[in-house]
């Protein structure tokens, strides 16, 4: 949650709650879940983990 607050929410004033909600969803879907290292995946990103499974 701290990363989202620093990287996204602290950067702008949001005109409405709906706009902020959409921005948060886009941030999580495009960066946070894709690139963040997960301890349950052996400290690999989901993309790296899926690539290793496919090989």
Jmol script that loads the backbone (N, CA, C; Angstrom):
load data "model"
ATOM      1  N   UNK A   1       0.823  -1.196   0.000  1.00  0.00           N
ATOM      2  CA  UNK A   1       0.000   0.000   0.000  1.00  0.00           C
ATOM      3  C   UNK A   1       0.864   1.255   0.000  1.00  0.00           C
ATOM      4  N   UNK A   2       2.018   1.190   0.649  1.00  0.00           N
ATOM      5  CA  UNK A   2       2.900   2.349   0.702  1.00  0.00           C
ATOM      6  C   UNK A   2       3.388   2.759  -0.674  1.00  0.00           C
ATOM      7  N   UNK A   3       3.687   1.774  -1.527  1.00  0.00           N
ATOM      8  CA  UNK A   3       4.149   2.076  -2.878  1.00  0.00           C
ATOM      9  C   UNK A   3       3.079   2.816  -3.660  1.00  0.00           C
ATOM     10  N   UNK A   4       1.856   2.375  -3.566  1.00  0.00           N
ATOM     11  CA  UNK A   4       0.760   3.036  -4.282  1.00  0.00           C
ATOM     12  C   UNK A   4       0.606   4.470  -3.794  1.00  0.00           C
ATOM     13  N   UNK A   5       0.696   4.664  -2.502  1.00  0.00           N
ATOM     14  CA  UNK A   5       0.569   6.014  -1.953  1.00  0.00           C
ATOM     15  C   UNK A   5       1.686   6.917  -2.453  1.00  0.00           C
ATOM     16  N   UNK A   6       2.912   6.409  -2.459  1.00  0.00           N
ATOM     17  CA  UNK A   6       4.052   7.219  -2.898  1.00  0.00           C
ATOM     18  C   UNK A   6       4.050   7.445  -4.402  1.00  0.00           C
ATOM     19  N   UNK A   7       3.867   6.378  -5.169  1.00  0.00           N
ATOM     20  CA  UNK A   7       4.016   6.442  -6.614  1.00  0.00           C
ATOM     21  C   UNK A   7       2.802   7.003  -7.356  1.00  0.00           C
ATOM     22  N   UNK A   8       1.635   6.854  -6.793  1.00  0.00           N
ATOM     23  CA  UNK A   8       0.432   7.222  -7.532  1.00  0.00           C
ATOM     24  C   UNK A   8      -0.405   8.263  -6.815  1.00  0.00           C
ATOM     25  N   UNK A   9      -0.833   7.965  -5.642  1.00  0.00           N
ATOM     26  CA  UNK A   9      -1.804   8.830  -4.980  1.00  0.00           C
ATOM     27  C   UNK A   9      -1.229  10.174  -4.557  1.00  0.00           C
ATOM     28  N   UNK A  10       0.052  10.224  -4.238  1.00  0.00           N
ATOM     29  CA  UNK A  10       0.655  11.469  -3.809  1.00  0.00           C
ATOM     30  C   UNK A  10       1.018  12.406  -4.936  1.00  0.00           C
ATOM     31  N   UNK A  11       0.781  12.009  -6.178  1.00  0.00           N
ATOM     32  CA  UNK A  11       1.248  12.796  -7.314  1.00  0.00           C
ATOM     33  C   UNK A  11       0.231  13.799  -7.849  1.00  0.00           C
ATOM     34  N   UNK A  12      -1.025  13.666  -7.496  1.00  0.00           N
ATOM     35  CA  UNK A  12      -2.035  14.535  -8.102  1.00  0.00           C
ATOM     36  C   UNK A  12      -3.261  14.675  -7.204  1.00  0.00           C
ATOM     37  N   UNK A  13      -4.000  15.722  -7.454  1.00  0.00           N
ATOM     38  CA  UNK A  13      -5.313  15.870  -6.818  1.00  0.00           C
ATOM     39  C   UNK A  13      -6.319  15.191  -7.748  1.00  0.00           C
ATOM     40  N   UNK A  14      -7.152  14.368  -7.204  1.00  0.00           N
ATOM     41  CA  UNK A  14      -8.080  13.581  -8.008  1.00  0.00           C
ATOM     42  C   UNK A  14      -9.431  14.284  -8.066  1.00  0.00           C
ATOM     43  N   UNK A  15      -9.984  14.465  -9.274  1.00  0.00           N
ATOM     44  CA  UNK A  15     -11.243  15.189  -9.418  1.00  0.00           C
ATOM     45  C   UNK A  15     -12.448  14.452  -8.837  1.00  0.00           C
ATOM     46  N   UNK A  16     -12.367  13.129  -8.791  1.00  0.00           N
ATOM     47  CA  UNK A  16     -13.474  12.360  -8.220  1.00  0.00           C
ATOM     48  C   UNK A  16     -12.956  11.028  -7.716  1.00  0.00           C
ATOM     49  N   UNK A  17     -13.755  10.384  -6.911  1.00  0.00           N
ATOM     50  CA  UNK A  17     -13.390   9.080  -6.380  1.00  0.00           C
ATOM     51  C   UNK A  17     -13.331   8.048  -7.505  1.00  0.00           C
ATOM     52  N   UNK A  18     -14.182   8.160  -8.472  1.00  0.00           N
ATOM     53  CA  UNK A  18     -14.198   7.210  -9.586  1.00  0.00           C
ATOM     54  C   UNK A  18     -12.907   7.289 -10.399  1.00  0.00           C
ATOM     55  N   UNK A  19     -12.408   8.485 -10.625  1.00  0.00           N
ATOM     56  CA  UNK A  19     -11.158   8.661 -11.368  1.00  0.00           C
ATOM     57  C   UNK A  19      -9.992   8.065 -10.575  1.00  0.00           C
ATOM     58  N   UNK A  20      -9.958   8.316  -9.280  1.00  0.00           N
ATOM     59  CA  UNK A  20      -8.908   7.763  -8.430  1.00  0.00           C
ATOM     60  C   UNK A  20      -8.978   6.236  -8.411  1.00  0.00           C
ATOM     61  N   UNK A  21     -10.162   5.694  -8.304  1.00  0.00           N
ATOM     62  CA  UNK A  21     -10.343   4.241  -8.288  1.00  0.00           C
ATOM     63  C   UNK A  21      -9.842   3.621  -9.586  1.00  0.00           C
ATOM     64  N   UNK A  22     -10.144   4.236 -10.705  1.00  0.00           N
ATOM     65  CA  UNK A  22      -9.677   3.736 -11.996  1.00  0.00           C
ATOM     66  C   UNK A  22      -8.162   3.797 -12.092  1.00  0.00           C
ATOM     67  N   UNK A  23      -7.562   4.875 -11.620  1.00  0.00           N
ATOM     68  CA  UNK A  23      -6.113   5.017 -11.651  1.00  0.00           C
ATOM     69  C   UNK A  23      -5.444   3.951 -10.783  1.00  0.00           C
ATOM     70  N   UNK A  24      -6.011   3.680  -9.624  1.00  0.00           N
ATOM     71  CA  UNK A  24      -5.458   2.651  -8.738  1.00  0.00           C
ATOM     72  C   UNK A  24      -5.554   1.279  -9.395  1.00  0.00           C
ATOM     73  N   UNK A  25      -6.685   0.971  -9.989  1.00  0.00           N
ATOM     74  CA  UNK A  25      -6.854  -0.315 -10.666  1.00  0.00           C
ATOM     75  C   UNK A  25      -5.837  -0.464 -11.794  1.00  0.00           C
ATOM     76  N   UNK A  26      -5.684   0.581 -12.609  1.00  0.00           N
ATOM     77  CA  UNK A  26      -4.728   0.529 -13.721  1.00  0.00           C
ATOM     78  C   UNK A  26      -3.304   0.332 -13.218  1.00  0.00           C
ATOM     79  N   UNK A  27      -2.951   1.014 -12.124  1.00  0.00           N
ATOM     80  CA  UNK A  27      -1.616   0.885 -11.551  1.00  0.00           C
ATOM     81  C   UNK A  27      -1.369  -0.546 -11.076  1.00  0.00           C
ATOM     82  N   UNK A  28      -2.310  -1.109 -10.369  1.00  0.00           N
ATOM     83  CA  UNK A  28      -2.141  -2.466  -9.855  1.00  0.00           C
ATOM     84  C   UNK A  28      -2.083  -3.476 -10.991  1.00  0.00           C
ATOM     85  N   UNK A  29      -2.958  -3.338 -11.961  1.00  0.00           N
ATOM     86  CA  UNK A  29      -3.021  -4.297 -13.061  1.00  0.00           C
ATOM     87  C   UNK A  29      -1.808  -4.210 -13.976  1.00  0.00           C
ATOM     88  N   UNK A  30      -1.284  -3.011 -14.199  1.00  0.00           N
ATOM     89  CA  UNK A  30      -0.212  -2.860 -15.185  1.00  0.00           C
ATOM     90  C   UNK A  30       1.182  -2.920 -14.593  1.00  0.00           C
ATOM     91  N   UNK A  31       1.378  -2.583 -13.348  1.00  0.00           N
ATOM     92  CA  UNK A  31       2.724  -2.579 -12.805  1.00  0.00           C
ATOM     93  C   UNK A  31       2.850  -3.471 -11.589  1.00  0.00           C
ATOM     94  N   UNK A  32       2.076  -3.196 -10.603  1.00  0.00           N
ATOM     95  CA  UNK A  32       2.275  -3.793  -9.289  1.00  0.00           C
ATOM     96  C   UNK A  32       2.202  -5.312  -9.331  1.00  0.00           C
ATOM     97  N   UNK A  33       1.168  -5.883  -9.904  1.00  0.00           N
ATOM     98  CA  UNK A  33       1.017  -7.332  -9.918  1.00  0.00           C
ATOM     99  C   UNK A  33       1.918  -8.010 -10.938  1.00  0.00           C
ATOM    100  N   UNK A  34       2.327  -7.302 -11.957  1.00  0.00           N
ATOM    101  CA  UNK A  34       3.124  -7.906 -13.022  1.00  0.00           C
ATOM    102  C   UNK A  34       4.609  -7.925 -12.686  1.00  0.00           C
ATOM    103  N   UNK A  35       5.132  -6.843 -12.129  1.00  0.00           N
ATOM    104  CA  UNK A  35       6.576  -6.704 -11.936  1.00  0.00           C
ATOM    105  C   UNK A  35       7.055  -6.930 -10.512  1.00  0.00           C
ATOM    106  N   UNK A  36       6.182  -6.805  -9.549  1.00  0.00           N
ATOM    107  CA  UNK A  36       6.597  -6.923  -8.154  1.00  0.00           C
ATOM    108  C   UNK A  36       7.054  -8.344  -7.856  1.00  0.00           C
ATOM    109  N   UNK A  37       8.142  -8.469  -7.095  1.00  0.00           N
ATOM    110  CA  UNK A  37       8.638  -9.782  -6.714  1.00  0.00           C
ATOM    111  C   UNK A  37       7.766 -10.355  -5.604  1.00  0.00           C
ATOM    112  N   UNK A  38       7.409 -11.610  -5.732  1.00  0.00           N
ATOM    113  CA  UNK A  38       6.546 -12.276  -4.769  1.00  0.00           C
ATOM    114  C   UNK A  38       7.340 -13.366  -4.059  1.00  0.00           C
ATOM    115  N   UNK A  39       7.321 -13.352  -2.739  1.00  0.00           N
ATOM    116  CA  UNK A  39       8.050 -14.360  -1.982  1.00  0.00           C
ATOM    117  C   UNK A  39       7.488 -15.760  -2.240  1.00  0.00           C
ATOM    118  N   UNK A  40       6.195 -15.865  -2.456  1.00  0.00           N
ATOM    119  CA  UNK A  40       5.586 -17.175  -2.704  1.00  0.00           C
ATOM    120  C   UNK A  40       5.985 -17.759  -4.064  1.00  0.00           C
ATOM    121  N   UNK A  41       6.562 -16.938  -4.935  1.00  0.00           N
ATOM    122  CA  UNK A  41       7.010 -17.395  -6.255  1.00  0.00           C
ATOM    123  C   UNK A  41       8.530 -17.497  -6.317  1.00  0.00           C
ATOM    124  N   UNK A  42       9.160 -17.589  -5.157  1.00  0.00           N
ATOM    125  CA  UNK A  42      10.618 -17.675  -5.132  1.00  0.00           C
ATOM    126  C   UNK A  42      11.278 -16.344  -5.437  1.00  0.00           C
ATOM    127  N   UNK A  43      10.665 -15.268  -5.035  1.00  0.00           N
ATOM    128  CA  UNK A  43      11.146 -13.897  -5.271  1.00  0.00           C
ATOM    129  C   UNK A  43      11.335 -13.614  -6.761  1.00  0.00           C
ATOM    130  N   UNK A  44      10.370 -14.074  -7.527  1.00  0.00           N
ATOM    131  CA  UNK A  44      10.296 -13.764  -8.958  1.00  0.00           C
ATOM    132  C   UNK A  44       9.004 -13.021  -9.217  1.00  0.00           C
ATOM    133  N   UNK A  45       8.985 -12.290 -10.316  1.00  0.00           N
ATOM    134  CA  UNK A  45       7.747 -11.618 -10.704  1.00  0.00           C
ATOM    135  C   UNK A  45       6.810 -12.658 -11.307  1.00  0.00           C
ATOM    136  N   UNK A  46       5.520 -12.375 -11.345  1.00  0.00           N
ATOM    137  CA  UNK A  46       4.594 -13.325 -11.974  1.00  0.00           C
ATOM    138  C   UNK A  46       4.966 -13.628 -13.430  1.00  0.00           C
ATOM    139  N   UNK A  47       5.457 -12.627 -14.150  1.00  0.00           N
ATOM    140  CA  UNK A  47       5.843 -12.852 -15.547  1.00  0.00           C
ATOM    141  C   UNK A  47       7.022 -13.821 -15.631  1.00  0.00           C
ATOM    142  N   UNK A  48       8.024 -13.646 -14.760  1.00  0.00           N
ATOM    143  CA  UNK A  48       9.166 -14.563 -14.744  1.00  0.00           C
ATOM    144  C   UNK A  48       8.729 -15.972 -14.355  1.00  0.00           C
ATOM    145  N   UNK A  49       7.848 -16.065 -13.377  1.00  0.00           N
ATOM    146  CA  UNK A  49       7.366 -17.358 -12.906  1.00  0.00           C
ATOM    147  C   UNK A  49       6.619 -18.098 -14.020  1.00  0.00           C
ATOM    148  N   UNK A  50       5.752 -17.413 -14.720  1.00  0.00           N
ATOM    149  CA  UNK A  50       4.998 -18.052 -15.802  1.00  0.00           C
ATOM    150  C   UNK A  50       5.903 -18.463 -16.947  1.00  0.00           C
ATOM    151  N   UNK A  51       6.929 -17.650 -17.232  1.00  0.00           N
ATOM    152  CA  UNK A  51       7.875 -18.004 -18.275  1.00  0.00           C
ATOM    153  C   UNK A  51       8.637 -19.279 -17.902  1.00  0.00           C
ATOM    154  N   UNK A  52       9.033 -19.375 -16.635  1.00  0.00           N
ATOM    155  CA  UNK A  52       9.748 -20.566 -16.170  1.00  0.00           C
ATOM    156  C   UNK A  52       8.851 -21.805 -16.237  1.00  0.00           C
ATOM    157  N   UNK A  53       7.572 -21.653 -15.931  1.00  0.00           N
ATOM    158  CA  UNK A  53       6.656 -22.790 -16.006  1.00  0.00           C
ATOM    159  C   UNK A  53       6.440 -23.268 -17.435  1.00  0.00           C
ATOM    160  N   UNK A  54       6.420 -22.336 -18.372  1.00  0.00           N
ATOM    161  CA  UNK A  54       6.166 -22.677 -19.772  1.00  0.00           C
ATOM    162  C   UNK A  54       7.365 -23.370 -20.408  1.00  0.00           C
ATOM    163  N   UNK A  55       8.556 -23.129 -19.861  1.00  0.00           N
ATOM    164  CA  UNK A  55       9.781 -23.702 -20.456  1.00  0.00           C
ATOM    165  C   UNK A  55       9.971 -25.157 -20.114  1.00  0.00           C
TER     166      UNK A  55
END
end "model"
wireframe off; spacefill off
backbone 0.3
color backbone group
